[in-house]
Amino acid sequence: MQTLSDKAIITRAVGSVLSSLMLIVGLILLGAAEPSVHISNYVSWLIMFGVLFMALSVGYQVLWVRFYRYEIADDEFRVEKGVISKSYDSIPYSRIQNVGIERSLLERVLGISTINIQTAGNSSYGRVEGNIPGIEKRNAEQVREEIMNQARQKDGGGL
């Protein structure tokens, strides 16, 4: 099974840090609005809690990227992911309708991509059933073509 680029850790960690900062700022504003709260102690505790929460969040994202695996098997596309609880997903090539490549601004800066796989059951809603986040840009087109070729070879493949 193949793994994600280490650069995917950065994209996941940035999201965690931004979410943590928004939570901390919200809690500080909430505490500032309460007249009975001694603001300096409140802010000190929030900063300590926030730093701990951010460290745990970033650590979780590192593990999430490290434990994410995918495989382009002969009969199906497989994904194994999860830190605390594991998920094992298989998508038969005969159900694949579209394979797209997406790059956010941060992904473009880092030189990575996300591959999205839409199936016959979910493509009408614009949802993806499988994805490979954080794959090196130079490999993304090759992996996309490989999945599409497998889907074309299977009976009923939509590509």
C-alpha positions in Angstrom: 0.0 0.0 0.0 1.1 3.5 -0.7 1.4 6.4 1.7 0.8 10.2 1.6 3.4 12.8 1.2 4.8 14.2 4.4 3.7 17.6 3.1 0.1 16.6 3.8 1.0 16.9 7.5 1.4 20.7 6.9 -2.0 21.1 5.3 -3.7 19.1 8.0 -1.8 20.9 10.8 -2.6 24.3 9.4 -6.3 23.5 9.5 -6.0 22.3 13.1 -4.1 25.3 14.3 -6.6 27.7 12.7 -9.5 25.9 14.2 -7.8 26.0 17.6 -7.0 29.7 17.4 -10.7 30.4 16.5 -11.8 28.5 19.5 -9.4 30.2 21.8 -10.3 33.7 20.5 -14.0 32.9 20.9 -13.4 31.7 24.5 -11.4 34.9 25.3 -14.1 37.1 24.0 -16.7 35.1 25.9 -14.7 35.5 29.1 -14.2 39.2 28.5 -17.9 39.7 28.2 -18.4 38.2 31.7 -17.7 40.9 34.3 -17.2 38.4 37.2 -14.2 36.7 35.4 -10.8 37.9 36.4 -9.5 38.3 32.8 -5.7 37.8 33.4 -6.1 34.4 35.0 -8.7 33.4 32.5 -6.5 34.3 29.6 -3.5 32.6 31.1 -5.4 29.3 31.5 -6.8 29.6 28.0 -3.4 30.1 26.5 -2.0 27.1 28.3 -5.1 25.0 27.3 -4.8 26.3 23.8 -1.1 25.4 23.4 -1.8 21.9 24.7 -4.9 21.5 22.5 -2.9 22.7 19.4 0.0 20.3 20.2 -2.4 17.4 20.5 -4.3 18.4 17.3 -1.1 18.7 15.3 0.1 15.4 16.7 -3.1 13.7 15.7 -2.8 15.1 12.2 0.7 13.7 11.9 -0.6 10.3 12.9 -3.5 10.6 10.6 -1.3 11.2 7.6 1.1 8.4 8.6 -1.7 5.9 9.0 -3.4 6.8 5.7 -2.7 4.1 3.0 -4.2 3.5 -0.4 -3.8 0.8 -3.0 -4.7 0.5 -6.7 -5.5 -3.2 -6.7 -6.5 -5.4 -9.7 -10.2 -5.3 -8.9 -10.8 -2.3 -6.6 -9.3 0.9 -5.2 -8.6 0.5 -1.4 -8.1 3.0 1.4 -7.1 2.3 4.9 -7.2 5.3 7.3 -7.7 6.2 10.9 -5.8 6.8 14.1 -8.2 5.8 17.0 -10.6 3.8 14.9 -9.6 2.4 11.6 -11.6 2.5 8.4 -11.1 0.1 5.4 -12.9 1.2 2.2 -13.0 -0.5 -1.1 -14.4 1.0 -4.3 -14.9 -1.4 -7.2 -13.6 0.0 -10.5 -16.9 -0.7 -12.2 -18.6 1.9 -10.0 -16.1 4.7 -10.6 -17.5 7.5 -12.7 -15.0 10.3 -12.4 -11.5 10.8 -11.0 -10.5 14.5 -10.4 -7.5 16.3 -9.1 -7.9 19.3 -6.8 -5.3 21.7 -5.4 -6.0 24.3 -2.7 -3.7 27.3 -2.5 -1.7 25.7 0.3 -1.4 22.5 -1.7 -0.2 24.4 -4.8 2.5 26.1 -2.6 3.6 22.7 -1.2 3.4 20.9 -4.6 0.8 18.4 -3.6 -2.7 17.5 -4.8 -5.9 15.7 -3.7 -7.4 13.1 -5.9 -11.2 12.7 -5.6 -13.0 9.6 -6.8 -16.8 9.8 -7.6 -18.9 6.7 -8.0 -22.2 6.0 -9.7 -24.1 6.2 -6.4 -22.7 9.5 -5.2 -21.7 11.5 -8.3 -25.1 12.9 -8.8 -24.8 14.8 -5.5 -21.3 16.0 -6.3 -19.8 14.1 -3.4 -16.7 11.9 -3.5 -16.7 8.4 -2.2 -12.9 8.2 -2.0 -10.0 10.5 -2.0 -6.2 10.6 -1.7 -5.3 13.9 0.1 -1.7 15.0 0.0 -0.2 13.1 -2.9 2.8 14.7 -4.7 1.7 16.7 -7.7 4.1 14.9 -10.0 2.4 11.6 -9.0 -1.2 12.8 -9.0 -1.8 12.6 -12.8 -0.1 9.2 -13.0 -2.3 7.8 -10.2 -5.4 9.4 -11.7 -4.7 7.8 -15.1 -4.0 4.4 -13.4 -7.4 4.5 -11.6 -9.2 5.6 -14.8 -7.5 2.9 -16.9 -8.6 0.3 -14.3 -12.1 1.6 -14.4 -12.2 1.6 -18.2 -11.1 -2.1 -18.3 -13.9 -3.3 -15.9 -17.3 -4.0 -17.3 -19.7 -1.2 -16.6 -16.9 1.3 -15.9 -18.2 4.8 -16.4 -15.0 6.4 -17.8 
